[in-house]
Amino acid sequence: MTPQELLAADAAHVWHPYATLPPAVPPYLVEAAEGVRLRLADGRELVDGMSSWWAAIHGYRHPVLDAAVTDQLGRMSHVMFGGLTHAPAVELARTLVELAPDGLEHVFLADSGSVSVEVAIKMCLQYQRATGRPQRRRLGTWRGGYHGDTFHPMSICDPEGGMHHLWGDVLPRQVFAPVPPGGFDTPPDPAYEAALVDAVQRHADELAAVIVEPVVQGAGGMRFHHPHYLRVLREVTRAHGVLLIFDEIATGFGRTGTMFAAEHAGVVPDVMCVGKALTGGYLTLAAALCTPEVAAGIRTGGVLAHGPTFMGNPLACAVANASLGLLRAGDWAGQVARLQRHLRAGLEPLRGLPGVADVRVLGGIGVVQLDHEVDMAAATAAAVGQGVWLRPFRDLIYTMPPYVTDDADLARIAAAIGAAARVA
Ligand code: PLP
């Protein structure tokens, strides 16, 4: 098909994320991706400021990752995981346990971030049932979060301002505390801390778990908070037999400057979800890790009742092993610190622009928040005009580039964010 035919067929038949059909703004047709660049069908090359939504941390067509997929293809692309096991999955589980905060020892391989959140929640509900507290079925969280698009994850996204407010009347009713105030460096607010503790204590008898995105709330608003609040949650949940889930799907594998964002707080959750960068963005794979206590509790009631068809897909596991191997062998911490320096230098001056309400940078994440909703089409086109791919939404123009983005391309990204902010 010609590019024009492809775009016409796309408009006729293909759903895109959070879009009408046909979409209000037609997508750009991408033909190839290599290094940190996407090549459009019309020949334009764009520096990818999004890492394909937090995932492509090593860039595209990395020779080691390409080879991992082709090598694995030569052995087996997929086999069922019921009754069978294989080296790519076992090796991946062992690596995840080595990398994860101490105490998380068991790994459920899921096929997307949302499903890993479903599994994490199911683990907690089953644990509570099996250990004699079946009435503990609700979830606690703070507002402003985003945990995915399937039904339980939707119920813990902000029911008022969040992406799933449409479903308020259908979803299970969860327990919400306010959005954590301030930013990563803002001293903790004792009044907020007390409110958080109170919310968990008041509802403890009905809460199976508290689930939050540690340190960075991603798609719910790109907000940062002080790690202290995670310590507060750890203490109060432990004191009341409520499990604690950290959703590290966006923050995991170095993005905030530590391997997992939980490390900023020095706390270990009972269950942790990872995804996105797990395969370096090559294939869809996520995981829910849990402690031996959670696994033992579930075991007293029987099996963990989950087992998708593509569980532990060998191609995805093989490329995840290669991606984590690259991460461990390289200086990811140095790369992310460099990203932070350059994003700060490039974005801080944008505070002076009309309409800019806030600029914040943490690790490899840079955010410019406006005092109004962005004109998504105009802001995206302005960035594309500067040779950069961005996906502004709501009042946010933001970037989380591949860790391998060089200094010149980081400067281009910052300039493109400035251009987008000027027209948004
Ligand atoms: N949790 C967090 C923190 C996320 O950022 C996302 C995706 O953006 C998800 C869960 C859902 O992951 P997926 O889109 O792979 O289902």
Boltz pocket constraint, residues with backbone or C-beta under 6 A from the ligand:
constraints:
  - pocket:
      binder: B
      contacts: [[A, 112], [A, 113], [A, 114], [A, 115], [A, 117], [A, 146], [A, 147], [A, 148], [A, 149], [A, 213], [A, 218], [A, 219], [A, 247], [A, 248], [A, 249], [A, 250], [A, 275], [A, 276]]
      max_distance: 6.0
